[in-house]
Amino acid sequence: MRFRQGQLWEAVAGEYLEGHGLTVLARGYRCRLGELDLVCREDATLVVVEVRARSKNAYAPALSSIDHRKRARIIQATRHLLMRHAEWQSATLRFDVIAFDDIDTAKPRIQWIRNAFDGS
């Protein structure tokens, strides 16, 4: 159930980003190092997007759930992705977060944080 709901919010995030001019290149990229929810392109920039969703009664907001370990796994999975896709290696790289809060209400809140963390 949780996996399916995660896929739903990743799809919503993909549509949201496409509506703002990004092109989704990959969804749910998995490797032994981690997973990338969305890989997008905005002009000459490769954008790796982490999607988080939390209900109204969640212990903490969606953004606060991305700790240093999660960021490290995203960075490792991005390195793996770039090794497999040489055509993306020369692009500028950015890490964004799309956070959905109050997903169990009629009006979930969405927050798009561009350049949410540094990959170096």
Contacts in CASP RR format, 6 or more apart in sequence:
PFRMAT RR
TARGET T0000
AUTHOR 0000-0000-0000
METHOD contacts of the structure
MODEL  1
MRFRQGQLWEAVAGEYLEGHGLTVLARGYRCRLGELDLVCREDATLVVVE
VRARSKNAYAPALSSIDHRKRARIIQATRHLLMRHAEWQSATLRFDVIAF
DDIDTAKPRIQWIRNAFDGS
5 53 0 8 1.000
6 51 0 8 1.000
6 53 0 8 1.000
9 51 0 8 1.000
9 53 0 8 1.000
9 100 0 8 1.000
9 103 0 8 1.000
10 27 0 8 1.000
10 28 0 8 1.000
10 37 0 8 1.000
10 38 0 8 1.000
10 51 0 8 1.000
11 27 0 8 1.000
12 100 0 8 1.000
13 37 0 8 1.000
13 38 0 8 1.000
13 49 0 8 1.000
13 51 0 8 1.000
13 98 0 8 1.000
13 100 0 8 1.000
14 22 0 8 1.000
14 24 0 8 1.000
14 27 0 8 1.000
14 38 0 8 1.000
14 40 0 8 1.000
14 49 0 8 1.000
14 98 0 8 1.000
16 98 0 8 1.000
16 110 0 8 1.000
16 112 0 8 1.000
17 24 0 8 1.000
17 38 0 8 1.000
17 40 0 8 1.000
17 47 0 8 1.000
17 49 0 8 1.000
17 98 0 8 1.000
17 112 0 8 1.000
18 24 0 8 1.000
20 112 0 8 1.000
21 42 0 8 1.000
22 40 0 8 1.000
22 41 0 8 1.000
22 42 0 8 1.000
22 47 0 8 1.000
23 40 0 8 1.000
23 41 0 8 1.000
23 42 0 8 1.000
24 38 0 8 1.000
24 39 0 8 1.000
24 40 0 8 1.000
25 39 0 8 1.000
25 40 0 8 1.000
25 41 0 8 1.000
25 46 0 8 1.000
25 88 0 8 1.000
26 36 0 8 1.000
26 38 0 8 1.000
26 39 0 8 1.000
26 81 0 8 1.000
27 37 0 8 1.000
27 38 0 8 1.000
27 39 0 8 1.000
28 35 0 8 1.000
28 36 0 8 1.000
28 37 0 8 1.000
28 38 0 8 1.000
29 35 0 8 1.000
29 36 0 8 1.000
29 39 0 8 1.000
29 77 0 8 1.000
29 81 0 8 1.000
30 77 0 8 1.000
31 77 0 8 1.000
31 80 0 8 1.000
31 81 0 8 1.000
33 73 0 8 1.000
33 76 0 8 1.000
33 77 0 8 1.000
33 79 0 8 1.000
33 80 0 8 1.000
34 73 0 8 1.000
34 74 0 8 1.000
34 76 0 8 1.000
34 77 0 8 1.000
34 80 0 8 1.000
35 73 0 8 1.000
35 77 0 8 1.000
36 48 0 8 1.000
36 49 0 8 1.000
36 50 0 8 1.000
36 74 0 8 1.000
36 77 0 8 1.000
36 78 0 8 1.000
36 81 0 8 1.000
37 49 0 8 1.000
37 50 0 8 1.000
37 51 0 8 1.000
38 47 0 8 1.000
38 48 0 8 1.000
38 49 0 8 1.000
38 51 0 8 1.000
38 98 0 8 1.000
39 46 0 8 1.000
39 47 0 8 1.000
39 48 0 8 1.000
39 49 0 8 1.000
39 81 0 8 1.000
40 46 0 8 1.000
40 47 0 8 1.000
40 48 0 8 1.000
40 49 0 8 1.000
41 47 0 8 1.000
41 91 0 8 1.000
42 94 0 8 1.000
44 91 0 8 1.000
44 92 0 8 1.000
45 91 0 8 1.000
45 92 0 8 1.000
45 93 0 8 1.000
45 94 0 8 1.000
46 88 0 8 1.000
46 91 0 8 1.000
46 92 0 8 1.000
46 93 0 8 1.000
46 94 0 8 1.000
47 94 0 8 1.000
47 95 0 8 1.000
47 96 0 8 1.000
48 74 0 8 1.000
48 78 0 8 1.000
48 81 0 8 1.000
48 93 0 8 1.000
48 94 0 8 1.000
48 95 0 8 1.000
48 96 0 8 1.000
49 95 0 8 1.000
49 96 0 8 1.000
49 97 0 8 1.000
49 98 0 8 1.000
50 66 0 8 1.000
50 70 0 8 1.000
50 74 0 8 1.000
50 95 0 8 1.000
50 96 0 8 1.000
50 97 0 8 1.000
50 98 0 8 1.000
50 116 0 8 1.000
51 97 0 8 1.000
51 98 0 8 1.000
51 99 0 8 1.000
51 100 0 8 1.000
52 62 0 8 1.000
52 63 0 8 1.000
52 65 0 8 1.000
52 66 0 8 1.000
52 97 0 8 1.000
52 98 0 8 1.000
52 99 0 8 1.000
52 100 0 8 1.000
53 62 0 8 1.000
53 99 0 8 1.000
53 100 0 8 1.000
53 101 0 8 1.000
53 103 0 8 1.000
53 108 0 8 1.000
54 60 0 8 1.000
54 61 0 8 1.000
54 62 0 8 1.000
54 65 0 8 1.000
54 99 0 8 1.000
54 100 0 8 1.000
54 101 0 8 1.000
54 102 0 8 1.000
54 103 0 8 1.000
55 102 0 8 1.000
55 103 0 8 1.000
55 104 0 8 1.000
56 101 0 8 1.000
56 102 0 8 1.000
56 103 0 8 1.000
56 104 0 8 1.000
56 105 0 8 1.000
57 104 0 8 1.000
58 101 0 8 1.000
61 99 0 8 1.000
61 101 0 8 1.000
62 99 0 8 1.000
62 100 0 8 1.000
62 101 0 8 1.000
62 111 0 8 1.000
63 97 0 8 1.000
63 99 0 8 1.000
63 111 0 8 1.000
63 113 0 8 1.000
66 97 0 8 1.000
66 116 0 8 1.000
66 117 0 8 1.000
71 95 0 8 1.000
71 117 0 8 1.000
71 119 0 8 1.000
74 95 0 8 1.000
75 95 0 8 1.000
75 119 0 8 1.000
78 93 0 8 1.000
78 95 0 8 1.000
78 119 0 8 1.000
81 88 0 8 1.000
82 88 0 8 1.000
82 89 0 8 1.000
93 119 0 8 1.000
94 114 0 8 1.000
94 115 0 8 1.000
95 115 0 8 1.000
95 116 0 8 1.000
95 117 0 8 1.000
95 118 0 8 1.000
95 119 0 8 1.000
96 112 0 8 1.000
96 113 0 8 1.000
96 114 0 8 1.000
96 115 0 8 1.000
96 116 0 8 1.000
97 111 0 8 1.000
97 112 0 8 1.000
97 113 0 8 1.000
97 116 0 8 1.000
97 117 0 8 1.000
98 110 0 8 1.000
98 111 0 8 1.000
98 112 0 8 1.000
98 113 0 8 1.000
99 110 0 8 1.000
99 111 0 8 1.000
99 112 0 8 1.000
99 113 0 8 1.000
100 108 0 8 1.000
100 109 0 8 1.000
100 110 0 8 1.000
100 111 0 8 1.000
101 108 0 8 1.000
101 109 0 8 1.000
101 111 0 8 1.000
102 108 0 8 1.000
102 109 0 8 1.000
END
